[in-house]
Amino acid sequence: MQDSGDFKYRIVFSRRRTISISISPDNGVVVKAPYLTPAGTIKRFVKEKSDWINRILYGFNSLKRIDNEKGYSDGDSILLFGR
């Protein structure tokens, strides 16, 4: 886990040509980068995109979770088509 000051992010190295950022409420911020990418390059990329990342993370705070965090059990009601 790397720290950018405002948020923490995880770096995943893989066979790819570009650096990408994925943000989700469950997994947080994940930066995918090619093998052998220098740490300074990744930090600079994240710093350039930090305003966008903070805006998305702030938007997640306003979302309401509609599923049960513990999972479902017998007899629970499940929304179907918003009903």
C-alpha positions in Angstrom: 0.0 0.0 0.0 1.4 3.3 -1.1 0.4 6.6 0.5 -0.3 9.8 -1.5 -1.2 12.0 1.4 -4.9 12.2 0.9 -5.5 8.5 0.0 -3.7 5.2 -0.1 -3.3 3.1 -3.3 -2.2 -0.3 -4.3 0.2 -1.0 -7.2 -0.3 -4.0 -9.4 2.4 -4.9 -12.0 1.3 -6.8 -15.0 2.0 -7.3 -18.7 0.7 -4.1 -20.2 1.9 -1.0 -21.9 0.2 1.8 -20.1 -0.5 2.9 -16.5 -4.1 2.9 -15.4 -6.1 3.7 -12.3 -9.2 2.0 -11.1 -11.3 3.2 -8.2 -14.0 1.3 -6.4 -15.8 1.6 -3.0 -14.7 -1.9 -2.0 -11.1 -2.2 -3.4 -10.1 1.5 -3.1 -7.6 2.9 -5.5 -5.6 0.4 -7.6 -2.8 1.5 -10.0 -1.9 -1.0 -12.7 1.5 -0.5 -14.3 3.8 -2.4 -16.6 6.6 -4.5 -15.2 9.8 -2.5 -14.5 8.0 0.9 -14.3 10.0 3.1 -11.9 8.3 4.1 -8.7 8.9 7.8 -9.4 6.9 7.5 -12.7 4.0 5.9 -10.9 4.0 8.5 -8.1 4.1 11.3 -10.6 1.2 9.8 -12.5 -0.9 9.4 -9.3 0.0 13.0 -8.3 -1.2 14.3 -11.7 -4.5 12.5 -11.3 -5.0 13.1 -7.5 -7.7 15.8 -8.0 -9.8 13.4 -10.1 -9.2 10.5 -7.6 -10.2 12.7 -4.6 -13.4 13.8 -6.4 -14.4 10.1 -7.1 -13.6 9.0 -3.6 -15.6 12.0 -2.2 -18.5 10.9 -4.4 -18.4 7.4 -2.9 -19.0 8.9 0.5 -22.5 10.0 -0.6 -23.5 6.6 -1.9 -25.8 4.4 0.2 -25.0 0.7 0.3 -28.1 -1.3 -0.6 -26.8 -4.8 -0.1 -26.0 -6.4 3.2 -22.2 -6.2 4.1 -22.4 -9.6 5.9 -24.0 -11.3 2.9 -27.5 -12.8 2.5 -29.2 -15.6 4.4 -32.4 -17.6 4.0 -35.5 -15.4 4.1 -33.8 -12.1 3.2 -35.5 -9.9 0.7 -33.5 -8.9 -2.4 -34.3 -6.0 -4.7 -35.2 -6.9 -8.2 -35.5 -4.2 -10.8 -35.5 -1.6 -8.0 -38.6 -3.0 -6.3 
